Amino acid sequence: MITLALRGVCLCYFFLYSLIDVPFFSAISLFGWLLTIATAGLLAKHMNRSMAAWTLGAIVVPYWAPALLALSHRRPANALTAIDNSWLNMERPTNKMVVCGVLFFDESLEPGSLKETLTNGLLQFDRFRQRVIEISRFNCWVDDKEFDLDNHLNFHKLPEGSDMESFHDRVNHLTEQPLEMTRPLWQMDVFEGLNGGSALVIRIHHCIADGIALVRVLLSMTQPLSHGEMPSQENPVKQKEHQNDSAFTQMVHLIGGLLAAFPHALKLPDSDSRLKNRLTGERKTAWSAPFDLERVRLLSKAHQGKINDLVLAATAGALREYLKEHGSNPDDMVLRVLVPINLKPIDGDIILGNQVGFVYLPLPIREKTPLDRLQTVKQEMDTIKGGQEALLSLIFLKLIGTLPKQLQSIIIDTFNKNASSTMTNVPGPREPLLFAKSELKNMMFFGPQSGTMGVGISVLSYAGKMTMGLNADKNLIPDPERLVELFLKELEDWPEP
């Protein structure tokens, strides 16, 4: 009954607004606008929809958005959230929405131990035993009644003498492959015989969870190498400004911050370069040898920056040199990266799903010295941390997750033209770990890119080391190992304090 009444209010005001010629800024029109905003939020809650997304929709598209909500179906309890649905619908033949992780071991990974670890860890989360089907025009999670762990595990024996270069080819091939939609959306491939050890390639669809949540799932399946505390992970979520204010004051600051963030989200496309060539769907991956995290920390501290600032500055320097080598003039270019920002704490229970926002960060590829690039990055990051651009993008993703898939694609393509690459830095565990009773020597991951974007840069720290990885369409970066080499050179040549 309440839902029916709320639907009626939204539709009545829509027809009144359509039939009666009332100036928008008149008192009666503004009252109706505010009423339908509140009504749309309440109706979204009763229909198991995103309150934030539909309230924002009612603000941005007065009367029409509430009317559309009133005419839509109630969302099933097992339906994907709006933002998870966004990630599912971003899947394209040229861009798979799959998070890919690579774990390295100095010894063989015993199949029995791996299956036991996954059974007692990964499969305790329902999502890894469920598949996605469409119910009443909603994508929904349902238990896979034919679930078999063996369907998600592949074991490969590499030819004798296989090196890292030949393994790269295997990873390239896997990153090009879609996951089987008739099964739970994850897959693992074990490769034996890699430099005397083994490697585990993990592929999980982004609609299941964001990178931070998936790292926490991985850590839940590990044990410390030495007896002691469980593995710890740095928390990238800082204490929020104004959190000690009253609820009303916090709301005022939040709304003000969201309104101030709109101009930052509405940017013109960055410069054309080879990073915006047409996508082929064929991928090339590369990753660095682990480098010393402590040196990066000391260098960043000496220059009053953070580890992430230094990594971004080094990335800018590497891209500057790479573009110059390929005939571009970075002095005349604007190049932005899309940076995910975690919006939830990483302590407490592990909750799957996506809760990350994104910000556009211009990389200082015009700056000619490392210190100038660092100072510019620091200024940009300080501006981002003081705003609500990431939260606005999260609400925006929730909103477009309620739209038809074709319309989602158009909107995503439009906004993705504002950046040339994704850039992710995930702080991993500080201590060496055991996974499936084998010592984990190093790990790397690659995040997906949506729309027409085809370059992803990622950095992960583990046990006092950092590893930089690159996943790109081969028509954009045919030699990713060269860009990785330039990144390491940037760090090696950094002026000591």
N, C-alpha and C positions, 0 to 999 in steps of 0.2 A: 504493500500500500504506500509506504514512504517513497519507494523507488518510482511508483507510478505518479505520485504527486510532484516529485522533482522533475520527472520527464515533462509533465504538463506545464510547469513554470517555464522551463527552457523553451519549449515549443511555442507557448503563448507569447512570450516576449519576442521570439523570432518573427512570428507572423505580424505582431503589432508594429515592430520596427520596419518590416517589409512593406506593410500596407499604409502606414501613417507617415506622412512627411514631417518628421520632427528633427530639428537641428541636433546634431550629435552632442554639442556642448550645452544643450539646455538642461535644466534641472531634472526634468522627467527622464530624459535620455540617459543622463549620467547615473541616476538612481537605478534605472533598469539595467545598465551595464554592470554596476556594482552588485546588484542582486543576482544577475545571471552568473557572475564570476563565483560568488559564494555557492550558488545552487549547483554549478558545474562541479565544484570541488566535492560537495557532499554527494552528488549523484555518482561521481567517479568512485568514491569510497564504497557506496552501496552496490555498485556494479563490478567491484573487484578490479578497478582500473587504477592507473597512476593519478593520484590527486594532484601532485605537483605539475605533471605534464598537462593535464586537462585544465587546471586553473590557469597556467601560463597560456594555453591555447585560447581560453576565454578572454584573457587580457589582450593578446595580440590580434585575435580575430573575433571581435565582439559579435555576440548573437549567433553567428554561424557555427562556431566550434561547439557551444553548448547544445545547439539544435542537432548537430551531427552526433554528439554523444547520446542525446535522448533517443535517437532513432537506431542506435547500434545495439548489438547483442550484449548480454551480460557475459563477462569474461569467466570461463570455467576456472575452478579452483586450481586445476593442474596445468593451466596455461603458462607458457613462458611469460616472464615479466616483459614489459614493453622494451626495456633496454636490451634484454637478452634476445628478444625477437628481432631487434635491430641488427644485432651481430649475426643472427642466423640468416637474415635476408640480404646481408652484404656479400654473401658468397657468390662468386662469379667464376667462370672458366679460367680467367686470367689471374684471379686473386682468390686463393683459398683462405677462409677465415679460421685458420688453424694455428694454435700456439705450438711451436716445435721446440722440444728440449733435447739436448744431447748430453748423456752422462758417460764419463770415461772411467775405466777400471784397469788396473795393472794385471788383473787375473781374470779367469773365465767367470762368467755369471751363470751360476748353476740354475737350470730351469726350475727345479723343485723349490729352491729357496725363493726365486722370483715369484712363482705362483703363490707360495705361502704368504709372502710379503704383500702382494696385491690383494689377496683374499682377506687378510686381516686388516688391511689399511684402505686401499683405494675403494674396494667394493663395499665398505661400510657407508659410503656416500651413495644415496639412491641414484643420483644423476648418472653414475657410471654403470648402472644396470638398467637404465631407461633409454628409450629412443623417442624421437619426435614424430608425431603424426598430427594431421589436421582434423580438428573437431569443431564443427559449426564455425568454420572460417578462422579458427584460432589454432596456432601451433601449440601443441600440448605435450607434456611429458607423460609417457605411459611405460609401465614395466614391460621389459622384453621377456616374454614368456619362454622364448627359446634361447635365452642368454647362455652363452658358453664362453668361459674365459679363454679357451684355446682359439676361439675365433678372433681374438684381439691381440694374439701374440704370434709373431713370426720369428723364427730362428734361422740365421744365415751363417755359413762358414765362408769367410773370405779366403781367396786363393793365397797360397803360401807366398810370403814376401810382400803382401799388401801394405801400402803406406798410407799416410794421411791424405795424399792427393787422390788416390783411388777411392778412399772412403768419402771424400767430398762429393764424388760423383754419385755415390749411393744416397747421400743426404739430399743432394740436388733433386734426384729423381723422386724421393719421398715427398719433398716439399711441393712438388708439382701435382701430387695425387690428391683427389678429394677423398674424404672419409665416406664410408658406406652409410647412407642415410637410413637404411632399413635396420640398422643396428645402433647400439649406443655409440656416441660420436667420439670415439678415441681408439687409438691403435699404438702398439709398441713393437719395435723391431730390434732384436738382439743380433749384434755382429761379433762373431768370435774370430780371433786371429789378427786383431789390429795392433801392430807393434808388440806382439806377445801378450796382449791383454784383450779387452772387449769393450764394446760401446753399446749403449742402449739409447735408441731414438724414440722419443715419446711424442705423439701427436694428439692433441686434444682440441676440440672445436671451441672457439671463443665464446659461444653462446652458453657453455657450461659454467665458465668462470673467467675472471680476469687474471692477469699474470700473478699478482700478489697472492690471491686466494690459491692459485695452483701451486705456487712455491710453498705455501703453508701445508697443502695436501702432501706434497713431496716430503717435506720435513717431518710430517707425522708418521712417515713410513721408515724413518732413519733412526739410528742409534749413534751416540757419540763413540768415536774410535777408542778413546780412553775413558775409564770409569769417571763419572762426574755428572754434571748437570746436562739436561737435554739441550740439543742445539738451539742457539739463540739467533734471532734475526733482528737487524736494526729496524726500528719503527720509523718510517718516513713521515708519519703523521705527527705534526707538532701541535702544541696547545693552541687552540683557536683564540684569536683576539676577541674581546668582548664576552667571553664565555662566562664571566662572573657577573655580567649585567643582568637586569631583569629580563623576563621572557619578552616583554613588549619592546624593550630597548634592543635586544638581540634581533627581533623581527625587523625593526626599523633599519638597523645596520645591514641586515641580510638583503632586504628589498633594495636599499640604496646601493649596495654592492653589486647586485644583479643588474640594476639599471645602468650603473657605471661601466659594467663589463660589456654591454651590448656593442659599443663602438669598437672594442678590441676584437670582438668576434666577427664583425662585418668588415673584413679586409679585402683589398684587391688581390688578385692572384700574384704570387711572387714571379720572379723572372723565368723566362723560358730557358731551358738548358737541356743537356742530354738526359738529365734526371726526369724529364717529362716526355720522353719519347713514347711512342705507342707500345703498349704491353703485348707480349707474345704468349705469356703463360709459362715460358721456360725459365726456370730459376737457377741462380748461381749463388752459392753460399761460401763463406770463408770466415775463419776465426783466428784470433791471435794466439800465440803461446801465452800462458799466464804471466802477468807482470806484477811487480811488488805493490800492494795496496798501501803499505806504510809510507813508501816514498811519495806516492800521490797525495796521501794525507798531509805529510810534512810540507810538501811544496804548496798545496792549497792553503794551509794554515799560515805559512810564511808570507803569503800574498793576500791575507785577509779574505780568503775565499773558502768555499766548501769543495769537497771532493767532486760533487756533480758539476760545479762551475768549471773546474779544471778539465774534466772529461769533455764537457761541451766545447770549451775553448780549443782543446786538442782536436776534436772532431771538425771544428770550423777550419783549423789550419790544414788538416788533412784534405778536406774537401776543396779548399782553396788551391792547393798544389795539384790535386787530381784534375780539377777543371782546367787549370792552366796547361797541364800535360795533354789535355784533349782539345786544345785550341780555343777555349773560352777565356774571357777576360773577367775575372771575379770582381775587379774594381768597379765594374758597372752593373753588378748584379745584386738583387735582393733574394736571399735564399732562407726559407723558413723550414723548421722541422715541427712536427706535431708531437708534443710531449705529453704522455699520460701522467695524470696526477692522482694518486691514491686518495680516496675520500673517506676511508673507513680505517679504524685502528686494526692492528694485526694481532692484538691479544684477545683472549676470550675464545669462544667457540668458533670453529671454522664454518663460515657461511658461504656457500657457493653462489654464483651469480656475478654480475658485473656492477661494480661501484667505483668506476674510475671516470674522471673527467679529462678533458684535453685542453691544452693551450697552444697557441701558435707562438713559437719562439724564433725570432730572426737570428740566424747565426752570423757572427761578424766576419764573414769571409773577405770583406773589403780591407779589414785591418791587417797590417803587414807584419806586426810583431806579436809574439805569444802573450806578452803582458798587456798589450792593447786589447787583444781579443778577450783575455780574462776579465779585464775591467768592464768591457762592454757587456759580456755575458752576465756578470754580477749585477749590473744595473738593470738588465732586462729581467733577470730572475727575481730581484727584489720587488720590481713592479708587479710581476705575476703573483708572487706570494702575498702581496697586500690586497689583491683583488678577488673577485668571485667568478672569474672566467671559466675555471674548471667546473665549478658547480653549475654554471649556466649551460655549459656543453653537456653535462650529465642530464639535466632537465630536457635539453633539446633532443638528445638521443632517445629519451623516454617518450617524448612527444612524437617523433617521426616513427617510433616503433609501433604506433597505433595506426599509421597510414598504410595504404596499399603498397605492395612491394615496388611497383614500377615508379611510384611517386618518391618513395624512399631513395631509389637509385639516382633519380635526377637531383635531389637535394644533396645527397652525399657527394656526388660528382662536383656540384657547384662549390661546396665548401672545401673539398680536397684540393681544388686548384690553388688554394691559398698557401699550400706548403708542398715541398718536394720530397719529404721523407718523414718517417717516424723516428723518434729517438727515445730509447728506453734505458733507464739505469735502475737495476733492481739490486738492493743490498741483500746478499744471501747470508748463510750461516758463517760464523767466524771460526768454528772448530771443524776439524776433519770428521767425516761421518762414515758410518757403515750403511750400505743399502743392500738388502737381500744377502746379508752376511759377507759382503765384499766391500773393501775399502773404496770409497768414492774419491778418485784422484782429482777430478775437475768436472765442471759442467758448464754448459752454454745453452742459450735459448734464442729463438727467433720469434718475434711477434708478427702478426699479419698486417697487411696494409689493405685499406678498403678503396673501392672505386677505381679511379685511374692512377692512383699512387702505386709506385712499384719498387720503392727502396725502404728498407728497414734496418736501422742501426741499433744495436743493443749492447749493453755492458752489464756484466754480472760479477759480483764479488763472492769469493768462497775461500775460507780458511787462509785469510791473509793475502790472497791473490785476486787479481781482476782479469777478466777475459773480455775482449771486444769482438763482437760478431757482426756479420753483414749478410743480409738476405735480399737479393735484388733480382729483378727481371733482367735477363741477359742482354736485352736490347737497350737497357739503361746503363748498367755497369757490367760489361762482359768480363772484367778482370777484378773481381772484388778483393782478391788477395793483394792487389796493389794498393787499394785504399786502406786496407788493414795495415800494410807495411808503412804507409805514410802516417797513419795514426800513431804507431809505435815510435816512429822517428820523431814525431812532435813531442812525445813524452821524454824520449831520450835526450833531445836537444834543449829541453826546457831549462832556462837559467836557474842555477842553484841559488838558494837564498844566501 
